[in-house]
Amino acid sequence: MMKKAFARILRSAAIPATLAAVSLFAISASAQPNPCDPHSYGAKADGKNKDTVAIQLAIDACAKQGGGTVLLSGGTFLSAPIVLRSNINLHIDKGATLLGSPDHADYPAKTEFRNPGLQSLISATNAENVSITGDGTIDGNGETWWEMARKTKGSSILGSDHPRPRGIVFDHSKHILMEGVTVQNSPFWQIVPYYSDGITIRNIRVLAPQHAPNTDGIDPFSSSNVLIEHVYEDVGDDDIAIKSGAINSPGPDAPSKNIIIRDCTFDHGHGVSVGSEMAGGAQNILVERIHMKGTDNGVRVKANRDRGNDMGNMVFRDIDMVDVKDAIIISEYYPHLLPEAGEKAQPVQRLTPHFHDITVENVKATGSKLAGVIVGLPESPALNIVLKNVSISAEKGLTIGDATVTLDHVNIQVQQGEAITVAPSAKVTTIK
């Protein structure tokens, strides 16, 4: 059932149509004659004087004439937050950098994602046909924000009393393209499509120091028809995290769905995650042809009783992992992996997670600490989880509980303990 349903998604016109619209816009926008140049509005591009006003004037002038290309070239553009409009292509030339202002006061307070926050360095709200292209760099200049976060408990939570700005946010927007650029050093999450549709992110680099807190690379949040491909990431948190609602969300929350992630390389970071904030659920996720080296996690689906919903029809395939700490994590106990002793079923509520129809296929992991866990809740077991052609070498093995799992040609080699531990609450079918 899962495979048939997901095959229909891949055959459907929804994703190609939206991506085609984005691509056509990118071609027409980049071909516009006489692109609006922030230099003509007084930009210095010297990395010292703030060019915020000049860049925003160029964006607004292009938008007023129906759209066009705002070109950043020839230096470092120091800037406070800027806002993209419909039909705007922000093109950052090779050697050019948009550098976030180091002054924390330059980031206005803003209600974002239904919580108190700060305006991101680049944003687009209720916009259409927006692209960010070129071979240049967007640098969030996040070091002083990270220092603050390391000293402040709870600063990673949505609605924290000590919020940090994100790098790039597309809010309730559609037909979005990011291509070519390097995005790095955001104070918080780096690229976030929020309640947006028709997103293409390809051939970009996303970077942050290995221990920079909460520097997720790309976080589709309650967004649909998303293609992420040929991306290189080396970050301090989730390389990609699919989200759809805050912890203890009062609702309503929309799901993230129809998302393809393929042909990517991740060095450091926390791997590919679905969750943990899943109050709207997530369906129809395909992750394929991924290489991970030195990440904390590989494949991870995570939620808990205070942040879950329907999470199903997911395929992770053709993935290789080297020195990934935890290879496969499918757990309804985040931030923990396993339940405490004596865990009992609780009443099913609106935010109870429901994991189902998740396939992990053609995966090889070497040098892991933990092969993984597949653990549902007593009141909501993880159903129809399939591991097929999976080979893992790790210090410790795979634990399965409160789940129905098929192990089809699974080979796990461990240095200590059992290769596979199955709790009485689990039903496991093994095919050799």
Secondary structure, 3 states (H helix, E strand, C coil): CHHHHHHHHHHCCHHHHHHHHHHHHHHHHHCCCCCECHHHHCCCCEEEEECHHHHHHHHHHHHHCCCEEEEECCCEEEECCEECCCCEEEEECCCCEEEECCCHHHCCEEEECCEEEECCCEEEECCEEEEEEECCEEECCCHHHHHHHHHCCCCCCCCCCCCCCCCEEEECCEEEEEECCEEECCCCCCEEEECCEEEEEECCEEECCCCCCCCCCECCECCEEEEEECCEEECCCCCEEEECECCCCCCCCCCEEEEEEEEEEEECCCCEEECCCECCCEEEEEEEEEEEECCCEEEEEECCCCCCCEEEEEEEEEEEEECCCEEEEEECCCCCCCCCCCCCCCCCCCCCCEEEEEEEEEEEEEEEEEEEEEECECCECEEEEEEEEEEEEEEEEEEEECEEEEEEEEEEEECCCCCEEECCCCEEEEEC
